[in-house]
């Protein structure tokens, strides 16, 4: 039940319990636990392993080497098990946030990369000029973010409807690198947001 339903939210073809990559550097694996619970993990195989190694927590085991992709991948903790949900209704909610908010960050409450981006936006534009949506307990929304942005990890930041990435990667390269290059200021100004 849930495995096929959840896999359908990710759109790529289902092969057993593994889903084809969303992009060339991502593989999502679904696991059905002994108690019947469904979880998933996202494994990145790019050279940097997603977020920079120096700020990533040390994995409990050695990084995986994904066959055919060559580079080690970092382990990503899966979100809570997902229940069946109305794909179109949840996707519409996520898309409405993206379409109506000038600066939007999907986040979880325990993510230090989310905290870093939140602090950067607070310093750059002030607290009332960007929106955060906590998806800690919303694996359905994270599944739809995967369809829309090609990734399930957070933060997932959008400016004027365009996915710019997470803290350090994805989309247009991530918030921190864009800030370092000055491009973030240009994107915010172009979106009509006043910088402090």
C-alpha positions in Angstrom: 0.0 0.0 0.0 2.1 2.9 1.3 5.3 1.9 -0.7 3.7 2.2 -4.1 1.6 5.3 -3.1 4.7 7.1 -1.7 6.8 6.1 -4.7 4.2 7.5 -7.0 4.7 10.9 -5.3 8.3 10.8 -6.5 7.3 10.1 -10.1 10.4 8.0 -11.2 9.7 4.3 -12.0 9.5 1.9 -9.1 11.9 -1.1 -9.1 11.3 -3.3 -6.0 11.8 -0.9 -3.1 14.2 1.4 -4.9 13.2 4.4 -6.9 15.2 5.6 -10.0 17.3 8.7 -9.3 15.5 12.0 -9.2 18.7 13.4 -10.8 22.1 12.0 -11.5 23.4 12.5 -8.0 20.5 11.3 -5.9 19.1 7.9 -5.1 16.1 7.4 -2.9 15.6 4.0 -1.2 12.4 2.9 0.5 12.6 0.5 3.4 9.7 -1.4 5.0 10.5 -2.1 8.6 9.7 -5.4 10.5 6.7 -3.6 12.0 5.4 -2.6 8.6 6.6 1.0 8.9 7.8 2.7 5.7 10.9 5.0 5.7 13.2 6.3 3.0 16.6 7.6 2.7 18.2 10.0 0.2 21.7 9.3 -0.8 23.8 11.9 -2.6 26.8 10.8 -4.6 28.3 14.1 -5.7 31.9 14.8 -4.8 31.0 16.9 -1.8 28.5 14.5 -0.5 25.8 17.2 -0.4 26.5 19.6 2.5 30.2 20.1 3.2 31.9 17.3 5.1 33.3 19.7 7.7 29.9 20.7 8.9 28.2 17.3 8.5 27.8 15.0 11.5 30.2 12.1 11.5 28.3 9.1 10.1 27.9 6.1 12.4 29.4 3.9 9.7 31.7 4.5 6.8 30.0 6.3 3.9 28.5 4.1 1.2 30.0 3.8 -2.3 27.1 3.7 -4.7 27.8 1.3 -7.6 28.4 3.1 -10.8 28.5 6.6 -9.3 32.0 6.3 -7.9 31.9 8.8 -5.0 31.0 8.1 -1.4 27.6 9.2 -0.3 26.5 10.7 3.0 23.8 9.1 5.0 20.7 11.2 5.5 18.2 10.4 8.3 14.8 9.5 6.9 11.8 11.6 7.9 9.0 10.1 9.9 7.1 7.2 8.2 4.6 8.6 5.7 0.9 7.8 5.6 -1.3 7.9 2.5 -2.3 11.4 1.5 -4.0 13.3 -1.2 -1.1 14.0 -3.6 -2.8 16.8 -5.5 -4.1 18.6 -2.4 -0.7 18.5 -0.7 1.1 19.5 -3.9 -1.3 22.4 -4.2 -0.5 23.6 -0.7 3.2 23.5 -1.3 2.9 25.2 -4.7 0.7 27.9 -3.2 3.4 28.7 -0.6 6.0 28.8 -3.4 3.9 31.0 -5.7 2.7 33.5 -3.0 5.8 34.1 -0.8 8.6 36.4 -2.0 11.2 34.5 0.2 10.3 31.1 1.4 12.2 28.4 3.4 10.9 24.9 4.0 12.7 23.7 7.2 12.7 21.3 10.1 13.0 22.4 13.7 16.2 20.4 14.3 18.2 21.3 11.2 21.3 23.3 11.9 21.6 24.3 8.2 18.0 25.6 8.4 19.0 27.6 11.5 22.0 29.0 9.6 19.8 30.1 6.6 17.2 31.5 9.0 19.8 33.6 10.8 21.3 34.9 7.4 17.8 36.0 6.2 17.0 37.6 9.6 20.2 39.6 9.4 19.8 40.5 5.7 16.0 41.3 5.5 14.6 41.2 9.0 12.2 38.7 10.6 9.0 39.8 8.9 10.2 39.7 5.4 10.6 36.0 4.7 8.4 33.0 5.5 9.4 29.7 7.0 7.3 26.5 6.8 8.2 23.8 9.3 7.9 20.4 7.6 9.3 18.4 10.6 6.0 16.4 11.0 5.0 16.7 7.3 6.6 13.9 5.3 3.8 14.4 2.7 5.0 17.9 2.1 8.6 16.8 1.9 7.6 14.2 -0.7 5.9 16.9 -2.8 9.0 19.1 -2.4 11.0 16.3 -3.9 8.7 16.3 -7.0 8.9 20.1 -7.3 12.6 20.7 -6.4 14.2 17.4 -7.0 15.3 17.0 -3.4 13.8 16.2 0.0 16.5 17.7 2.2 16.0 21.0 4.0 16.3 23.8 4.0 14.6 24.3 0.6 14.6 28.0 -0.3 12.6 29.7 -2.9 12.8 33.3 -4.0 9.9 34.6 -6.1 8.9 31.0 -6.9 12.4 30.0 -8.1 14.2 27.2 -6.2 17.6 28.6 -5.2 18.7 25.5 -3.1 19.5 24.6 0.4 22.2 26.1 2.7 25.2 25.1 0.5 23.9 23.2 -2.5 21.1 22.5 -4.9 19.0 24.8 -7.1 21.2 27.8 -8.0 24.0 26.7 -5.6 22.5 27.3 -2.2 21.9 30.4 0.0 25.4 30.6 1.6 27.4 30.5 -1.7 24.9 32.9 -3.3 25.3 35.3 -0.3 29.1 35.1 -0.6 29.1 36.0 -4.3 26.6 38.9 -3.8 24.0 37.1 -6.0 21.6 36.6 -3.1 21.3 40.4 -2.6 20.5 40.8 -6.3 17.9 38.0 -6.2 16.3 39.5 -3.0 16.2 43.1 -4.5 14.8 41.8 -7.8 12.1 40.0 -5.7 11.1 43.4 -4.2 12.6 42.7 -0.7 14.3 45.6 1.0 17.7 44.7 2.4 18.7 46.0 5.9 
